[in-house]
Amino acid sequence: MDRIFITDLLIRGVIGITEKEREQPQDILVNVVIDADISQAAINDEVDQSVNYRTVAKKILAHVETIKRYTVEALAEDIARLCLDEPNTKGVKVRVEKPGAVRFSKSVGVEIERHK
């Protein structure tokens, strides 16, 4: 299986359970690896036979900037569904992190895998 990836997509959004976290957007780091058969796109040089990573990134950005989730788990699930809705996608691995959320830690978060 081939893979398309989006690495370190930094987005500002509301996520968290405390009142302080709900007041204003914070940094959210998203990484996505999409499983897809892109062999025909490689042969024919046609993006519609692949998964357009620009389209996926824009959808993720718009979603994260507008949705207000309490957990990174729920946000990761949202992102996985957005990716799986794209034609030619077979599966996805999503990693969502909150940089600086835990003292003395660079980042915390979750990583999930989903398949069609």
N, C-alpha and C positions, 0 to 999 in steps of 0.2 A: 504494500500500500504506500502511496505517495503522501507527502505531508506538506502543508502550507502553514507558515507560522507568522504570527504577529508578536513581536517581542517588546516588552517594557512600554506598553501603551499607558501613558500617565494621564489620568483623568481626574477632574475635581468633581466630587459628588457628596451627597449626604448619605452617610452609613454609620451605624452604631446605635447603641441602646441608651447611652446617657444623654441627659438634657444638653450638655455642652456639645456632644457629637452631632446632635440634631439641629443645632442652631446655625451652623455654617458649613459649607462644603470643605472637604479635606482631600488630600491626595489618595488616590486609589490606583494601584499598579495592576495592569491586566496583561497576562500572557496567554496566547491561544495557539494550539496546534491542531490543525484540521486534517483529518484523514480523508483522502479523496483519490480517485483514479484520474490522474491528470495526463495520462499517456496520449490521449487523442489531442489534447491542447498542445502538447509538445510537438506532435507530428504535424498538426494543421496550423499551428500558430494562431489559435482562436481562443480568446479569453472565455467565451461562453461555454467552452468545453472543460473549463476549470472552475475554480472558486475564486471570485474576484476579491482579493484581500482588501482592496481599498473600500469596496462596498461594505464588507464585513466590519472593518474598522470604523467606518462612519456610523453604522448601525449601533455598534457597541458604545461609541462616544455619546451619541444622542440618548441612548437608553440610560447610561450611567449618570449623565448630567441631569436627567429629569426625574428618575425614579428615586425614591427615598426608602432604602432598605435598612432593616435593623441588623441583619447578619451578612457576613461575606458569603456564607453558604447559599443563601437565597439569591444573592447577586450572581454568584458563579453559575447557579442553575439557570437564571435568566439568560446569561450570556451563552451558555451551552445550547439552549433552545433557539436563540437567534442564529447561531452557527448551523445547527442542524436543519433549520428551515431553508437554508441555501441549497439550490440545486447542486447535485454532484457530491455533496458532503455525505460521508459514510459514518464518521465519528469525530469526536472532538475532545481535546484535553484543555481544560480551563484552569488557570491559576489566578486567584484574586488575592492581592496583598494590601495591607494598610501599613505603609511605612511609618515607623515611629509610634505605633499604637501602644507598644509595651516598652516600658523603661528598660534601657540597656539592650534593646533588641533593634536591629536594623529594620526588621519587618516581621509581620505575622500575617497569616492568611490560610487559605485552603486551596487544594487542587483536586479537581474532579474529572472523571472521564465519563462520557456518554456516547451511545451509539444508536444508530437508526435501527 
